[in-house]
Amino acid sequence: MKPNLHASNDSDGALNVLITGAAGGMCRGINKRLAVAGHTLLCVDLDLERCQEAVDELRSEGFAAHAFAADVTQQDDVDRLRNDVKETVGEIHALVNAAGILDRKMLLDHDVKSFSKAIDINLVGPFALIRAFAGDFLTANWGRIINVSSIAGTTGYPYPSYAASKAGLSNLTRSLLMDFWGTGITVNSVCPGVVDTPMVIQEVRDQVPTKVPTGRIVDPDEIGALIAFLLTEDARSINGADLVIDGGATQVFRLFDPAKS
Ligand SMILES: NC(=O)c1ccc[n+]([C@@H]2O[C@H](COP(=O)([O-])OP(=O)(O)OC[C@H]3O[C@@H](n4cnc5c(N)ncnc54)[C@H](O)[C@@H]3O)[C@@H](O)[C@H]2O)c1
């Protein structure tokens, strides 16, 4: 049923939160923030070993977390996951779709198979998870769905499978508002810029001082803090948004290097 949520730091607002890609670099920050907020984490990843490591780390600090293996692109895996999660905690109250891949291929290096793989993981996967749990959210008349998109989905980007999949994910987010009209269910996209995870190559890290107005790379913990807020009742009117968290990178277009001017 709908959890009793009153305010951002209300302990009654402890939720069961399912997070995909939970073994990844960004989720290390997201997991910790949500755990500290008192939520129980259902951590899902293709890589069960690393997912279990992440969960063990959380448990060693006294937080509630469970590890599950699933490929978000496989309907059978998603169905099995839904059953396993129900057996473990009952209903989930929030879903964070963070599993994703960045295939650094420009147009001519791609073929249909490689392009489709990115669309499957970054867009079809989140759809499959949302579809699997939407009925439960509707029954409870409450829920939080957060899709981890990217600024690459809001601007042109050299790697088209990534950009197209994330643009699709952001628009999937907006499109679902019709399905949840008049309920306590919100759906939002978080669009990070350059975040300090292994996904980011050194060449991009080196450009941060001249391409990002804050002059710094985003910490995964900051993404976690934003998502933790979106899970609160205080965030109930934030719905269908692309929440950009990029230090201002997409708001500026630099033709010169300020460090050299
Ligand atoms: N790192 C950044 O700078 C950045 C910026 C913007 C957006 N993002 C997005 O944030 C999310 C997390 O990125 P990250 O940096 O932690 O990447 P990461 O590669 O460290 O983590 C991604 C996780 O997703 C899992 N995964 C991949 N395919 C899967 C599948 N089919 N089923 C289940 N799990 C699967 C991987 O095993 C991995 O643990 C991604 O969606 C990414 O596109 C990252």
The ligand as an SDF file (V2000), in Angstrom:
LIG
                    3D

 44 48  0  0  0  0  0  0  0  0999 V2000
   29.1330    7.9360  -15.8940 N   0  0  0  0  0  0  0  0  0  0  0  0
   28.6550    8.9980  -16.4640 C   0  0  0  0  0  0  0  0  0  0  0  0
   29.3360   10.0280  -16.6240 O   0  0  0  0  0  0  0  0  0  0  0  0
   27.2170    9.0180  -16.9340 C   0  0  0  0  0  0  0  0  0  0  0  0
   26.7010   10.2090  -17.4430 C   0  0  0  0  0  0  0  0  0  0  0  0
   25.3650   10.2450  -17.8410 C   0  0  0  0  0  0  0  0  0  0  0  0
   24.5700    9.1240  -17.7120 C   0  0  0  0  0  0  0  0  0  0  0  0
   25.1050    7.9640  -17.2260 N   0  0  0  0  0  0  0  0  0  0  0  0
   24.2100    6.8160  -17.1050 C   0  0  0  0  0  0  0  0  0  0  0  0
   24.2040    6.3990  -15.7500 O   0  0  0  0  0  0  0  0  0  0  0  0
   23.9410    4.9990  -15.6730 C   0  0  0  0  0  0  0  0  0  0  0  0
   25.0090    4.3390  -14.8230 C   0  0  0  0  0  0  0  0  0  0  0  0
   26.2720    4.5970  -15.4410 O   0  0  0  0  0  0  0  0  0  0  0  0
   27.6510    4.1420  -14.7870 P   0  0  0  0  0  0  0  0  0  0  0  0
   28.6280    5.2160  -15.0520 O   0  0  0  0  0  0  0  0  0  0  0  0
   27.4230    3.6840  -13.4060 O   0  0  0  0  0  0  0  0  0  0  0  0
   28.0150    2.9130  -15.7360 O   0  0  0  0  0  0  0  0  0  0  0  0
   28.5880    1.4760  -15.3430 P   0  0  0  0  0  0  0  0  0  0  0  0
   29.0190    0.8470  -16.6190 O   0  0  0  0  0  0  0  0  0  0  0  0
   29.5980    1.6000  -14.2310 O   0  0  0  0  0  0  0  0  0  0  0  0
   27.2990    0.7250  -14.7500 O   0  0  0  0  0  0  0  0  0  0  0  0
   26.2770    0.2280  -15.5630 C   0  0  0  0  0  0  0  0  0  0  0  0
   25.7740   -1.0630  -14.9390 C   0  0  0  0  0  0  0  0  0  0  0  0
   24.7040   -1.5630  -15.7440 O   0  0  0  0  0  0  0  0  0  0  0  0
   24.8290   -2.9740  -15.7910 C   0  0  0  0  0  0  0  0  0  0  0  0
   24.1600   -3.5050  -16.9940 N   0  0  0  0  0  0  0  0  0  0  0  0
   24.5390   -3.3650  -18.2850 C   0  0  0  0  0  0  0  0  0  0  0  0
   23.7040   -4.0300  -19.0890 N   0  0  0  0  0  0  0  0  0  0  0  0
   22.7620   -4.5950  -18.2870 C   0  0  0  0  0  0  0  0  0  0  0  0
   21.6280   -5.4080  -18.5370 C   0  0  0  0  0  0  0  0  0  0  0  0
   21.2940   -5.7860  -19.7850 N   0  0  0  0  0  0  0  0  0  0  0  0
   20.8810   -5.8050  -17.4870 N   0  0  0  0  0  0  0  0  0  0  0  0
   21.2120   -5.4380  -16.2090 C   0  0  0  0  0  0  0  0  0  0  0  0
   22.2910   -4.6730  -15.9190 N   0  0  0  0  0  0  0  0  0  0  0  0
   23.0490   -4.2620  -16.9490 C   0  0  0  0  0  0  0  0  0  0  0  0
   26.3280   -3.2330  -15.8330 C   0  0  0  0  0  0  0  0  0  0  0  0
   26.6480   -4.5690  -15.4380 O   0  0  0  0  0  0  0  0  0  0  0  0
   26.8520   -2.1630  -14.8960 C   0  0  0  0  0  0  0  0  0  0  0  0
   27.0040   -2.6560  -13.5840 O   0  0  0  0  0  0  0  0  0  0  0  0
   23.9130    4.5070  -17.1270 C   0  0  0  0  0  0  0  0  0  0  0  0
   22.5790    4.4030  -17.5460 O   0  0  0  0  0  0  0  0  0  0  0  0
   24.6320    5.5880  -17.8820 C   0  0  0  0  0  0  0  0  0  0  0  0
   24.2340    5.6590  -19.2250 O   0  0  0  0  0  0  0  0  0  0  0  0
   26.4110    7.8860  -16.8270 C   0  0  0  0  0  0  0  0  0  0  0  0
  1  2  1  0
  2  3  2  0
  2  4  1  0
  4  5  1  0
  4 44  2  0
  5  6  2  0
  6  7  1  0
  7  8  2  0
  8  9  1  0
  8 44  1  0
  9 10  1  0
  9 42  1  0
 10 11  1  0
 11 12  1  0
 11 40  1  0
 12 13  1  0
 13 14  1  0
 14 15  2  0
 14 16  1  0
 14 17  1  0
 17 18  1  0
 18 19  2  0
 18 20  1  0
 18 21  1  0
 21 22  1  0
 22 23  1  0
 23 24  1  0
 23 38  1  0
 24 25  1  0
 25 26  1  0
 25 36  1  0
 26 27  1  0
 26 35  1  0
 27 28  2  0
 28 29  1  0
 29 30  1  0
 29 35  2  0
 30 31  1  0
 30 32  2  0
 32 33  1  0
 33 34  2  0
 34 35  1  0
 36 37  1  0
 36 38  1  0
 38 39  1  0
 40 41  1  0
 40 42  1  0
 42 43  1  0
M  CHG  2   8   1  16  -1
M  END
$$$$
